Amino acid sequence: MKKVFMLGLVIIANLVLAGLVFAAEAAGGKIGVMQYTVLAAGLAIGLGAIGSGIGMGTAIGGACEGTSRNPEAGGRILTTMIIGLAMIESLTIYALVVALILMFGNPYTG
């Protein structure tokens, strides 16, 4: 499983870098700050969403397992899970804010 995950990361990195290389050839060999800013914004929101999705899946799985083991505590587990999911979702919103700041608040775009 770990080898498949690492292979997937290598493939994604190659796809991202290949796009930069081909864009550099089309632009005459110059890569500006805005191209890197767009890449950074995309990576920020993408990684934020992936991390939050994994965290939410783990939290919901743990809550379902806890409720199945102790049905009387289902209400408390549900309340704690909802609060935790809100905290996890706030990380995705922070990633979106960072991406928007990178896209529209860039001082180097002259």
N, C-alpha and C positions, 0 to 999 in steps of 0.2 A: 504494500500500500504506500509506503514511504517513497519507494522508487517511482511509482506512478505519479505521485504528487510532485516530486522533484522534476520528473520529465515534463509534466504539464507546465511547471514554472519556467523551465528552459524554453519550451515552445512559445509561451506567451512573451518571454523576453525577446526571443528572436523575431517574433512578429512585430513587436513594438519598435525594436531597433531597425528592422528592415524598412519600416515606414519612414523613419528619420533619415536613413541613408538615401532612399529614393527621393524624398522631399529636398534633401540637400543638393542632389544633382539637378533637380528641376530649378532650384533657386540660384544656380550658378555657384554652388559650393558655400554659400553663406547661410548659416542658420541663425535666425534672430532670437531675441529674448521671448517674443510672443509664442513661437513654436514650443519652446521649453515650458512656458507658462501654461499653455493648453495641455501639454503632456502631464505636467505636475497636477493640474486641476483634475484631469481625468483619472489619474492614479489615486489622488486623494479621495475622491468620491467612490471610486471602485473598490479600493481596499477597505474604506470605511463601511461600505455596504456588505462586503464579503465577511468582514469580522463581526459585524452586527448580526448577520444572518446565522453564522455559526454559533454565536453566543445565544441567540434566541432559540435556536433548535436545541441546544444543550439545556437551556433553562426549562423549556417546555417538556423535554424528555424527562428531566429530573423531577419536575412537578407531577407529571403523570405517574412516574414510578413511585413517588412518595405517597400520592393519593391511593394508588392501588395497594400499597403495603399497609396504610393506615387511613381508612376511609373517614374516620371521625375527624381527622385533622384537615380534611379537604378544604374547608373554608379559609383556614389560616394559610394553607399552602397556596391557595388561589390568590389571596390578597398579596402575599409576599411575591408571588410570581408576577403579578400585574405591575407592582412597583418596580421590580427588577427589569421587566421588559421595557418600562418607560425609561429607566436609566440607560439601558442598552440602546434604545432608539434615539436617545439624546446624542449618543456618540455619532450616529449617522447624520444627524442634523448638524453637529459640529463640523463633520467632514464636508457637508454641503456648504456651510458658511465659509470654510477655508477655500473651497473650490471657487465660490463666487468672489471672494476677496482676490484670489489669484487672477481670475478672469477680468474683473472690472475695476479693481483697485490697484492695478499694476503701475508704479511710477515710471517704469522704463519704456513705456510704449510711445513716448514722445508725441 
